[in-house]
Amino acid sequence: MNKFFMCAVAVLLLASPVAHAGPSVTSEYKMIDNANGTDANEYKLEYNDTLSIVNFGGEITAKQTEHQGGVGSKMALKVGPALPEVLGFKPAVYVEAGRSLASGDDYNFYGAGAKVSHVIYGPISGNVGYRYRKAVNADDLVENRVNAGLSAKIADELSIGSNFYYTRGTSESEAVGVSLIRNF
């Protein structure tokens, strides 16, 4: 029964009129300046894919405040509709659910976000986005984050980028991230 189901799904996906855009993997390093005077480093690995009419993905982050031993991690799964490109603008919206894993500070969270990107000139693209996150049963996390950045295509399937992040809520920070994006 499971083999039949998997074969049926594969045939439907192959016959779908909407093209499969293919996955992308992003690795990013963020240098964070916290409002409380401490700095931190964050590493993120993100996977995104589009299948028919659905975008989906996930991310794993690890963050460490400078000169402090504890590492906090977050994992999140995302899903949203595959939206069409309009006048060169590529929009994306999503909802997410995740878990924070930190020594003595574990909690579940949910969120939502929107972003849009546009080719500025040749291999250079710009992007802006907004994300909201909130802890489910705790006051550990309430986050409003706005970001803007640029990326440059350095090969057919490879881009480098930089983003500025402005975060307010339970933690307040500004961050600069540098990233490497691989499209498959």
C-alpha positions in Angstrom: 0.0 0.0 0.0 2.8 2.5 0.9 4.6 1.8 -2.4 1.4 2.4 -4.4 0.8 5.7 -2.5 4.4 6.9 -3.1 4.1 6.0 -6.8 0.8 7.8 -7.2 2.2 10.9 -5.5 5.3 10.8 -7.8 3.1 10.5 -10.9 0.9 13.4 -9.7 3.9 15.6 -9.0 5.5 14.9 -12.3 2.2 15.6 -14.2 1.6 18.8 -12.2 1.4 21.9 -14.4 3.4 24.0 -11.9 7.1 23.5 -12.2 9.3 22.3 -9.3 11.6 25.2 -8.5 14.1 23.1 -6.7 15.7 23.3 -3.3 18.1 25.8 -1.9 20.4 25.6 1.1 21.6 28.8 2.9 24.4 29.0 5.4 24.7 32.3 7.3 27.0 33.8 9.9 25.5 36.7 12.0 27.5 39.2 14.1 24.9 40.5 16.6 25.1 43.7 18.7 22.6 43.3 21.5 21.0 46.3 23.1 22.2 45.2 26.6 25.8 45.7 25.6 26.8 42.1 24.9 27.7 40.8 21.5 26.9 37.4 20.1 27.6 35.1 17.1 24.9 33.1 15.3 25.2 30.4 12.7 22.2 29.3 10.6 21.6 26.5 8.2 18.4 26.8 6.2 16.7 24.6 3.6 13.9 25.8 1.3 12.0 24.0 -1.5 8.9 24.4 -3.6 6.7 21.6 -4.6 3.7 22.3 -6.8 1.8 25.0 -4.9 3.6 24.8 -1.5 6.8 26.3 -0.2 8.4 24.5 2.7 11.6 24.4 4.6 13.4 24.5 7.9 16.2 26.1 9.8 18.6 25.4 12.5 20.4 28.1 14.4 23.1 28.1 17.1 23.8 31.3 19.0 26.5 32.1 21.6 27.0 35.3 23.5 30.7 36.3 23.4 32.7 35.2 26.4 29.9 33.0 27.7 29.8 29.2 27.5 26.2 28.5 26.9 25.0 27.9 23.3 21.3 28.4 22.5 19.8 26.7 19.5 16.5 27.0 17.7 14.9 24.7 15.1 11.9 25.7 13.0 9.8 24.2 10.2 8.1 26.6 7.7 5.3 26.2 5.2 3.5 28.6 2.9 1.9 29.0 -0.5 4.1 29.2 -3.6 3.3 32.7 -4.9 3.9 33.8 -8.5 6.5 36.4 -9.4 4.9 39.8 -10.1 6.7 42.4 -12.2 10.0 40.9 -11.2 9.2 40.8 -7.5 9.4 37.3 -5.9 7.2 37.3 -2.8 7.1 34.6 -0.1 4.9 34.2 3.0 5.0 31.5 5.6 4.0 30.3 9.0 6.4 28.4 11.2 6.6 26.3 14.3 9.8 25.6 16.3 11.6 24.8 19.5 14.3 26.6 21.4 16.9 24.4 22.9 19.0 26.1 25.5 20.3 25.0 28.9 17.4 25.5 31.3 15.4 27.6 28.8 13.6 25.2 26.4 10.3 26.3 24.9 8.2 25.9 21.8 7.4 28.9 19.5 5.3 29.8 16.5 5.7 32.6 13.9 4.9 34.1 10.6 6.8 36.0 8.1 6.8 37.7 4.7 9.7 38.6 2.3 10.2 39.8 -1.2 13.2 39.9 -3.5 13.9 41.6 -6.8 16.8 41.6 -9.3 18.3 45.1 -9.1 20.9 44.8 -11.9 22.5 41.8 -13.6 23.6 39.4 -10.9 22.6 41.7 -7.9 19.3 41.1 -6.1 17.8 43.0 -3.1 15.5 41.6 -0.5 13.4 42.8 2.5 11.5 40.8 5.0 9.6 40.8 8.3 9.2 37.9 10.8 7.2 37.6 14.0 7.9 34.9 16.6 6.3 34.1 20.0 6.8 31.5 22.6 3.7 29.2 23.1 3.4 29.0 26.9 6.0 31.4 28.1 7.2 35.0 27.9 10.7 33.7 26.8 10.2 35.0 23.3 8.3 37.8 21.6 10.2 38.9 18.5 9.6 41.4 15.7 12.4 41.3 13.1 12.9 43.4 10.0 15.7 42.6 7.5 17.1 44.0 4.3 20.0 42.9 2.2 21.7 42.3 -1.1 23.0 39.1 -2.8 25.2 38.5 -5.8 25.1 35.5 -8.1 28.7 34.3 -8.4 27.8 31.1 -10.4 24.7 29.7 -12.0 23.6 28.0 -8.7 25.7 29.9 -6.2 25.2 33.3 -4.5 26.7 35.3 -1.7 24.8 37.8 0.3 24.7 40.2 3.2 21.7 41.2 5.4 21.0 43.7 8.1 18.6 42.5 10.8 16.8 44.8 13.2 15.1 42.9 16.1 12.8 44.2 18.8 10.9 42.4 21.5 12.2 40.3 24.5 15.6 40.8 23.0 16.7 43.9 21.1 19.5 43.7 18.6 21.0 44.8 15.3 22.9 42.2 13.3 24.8 41.9 10.1 24.8 38.5 8.4 26.9 37.1 5.6 25.6 34.1 3.7 26.3 31.6 1.0 23.2 30.3 -0.9 23.3 27.1 -3.1 20.4 26.4 -5.4 19.9 22.9 -6.8 
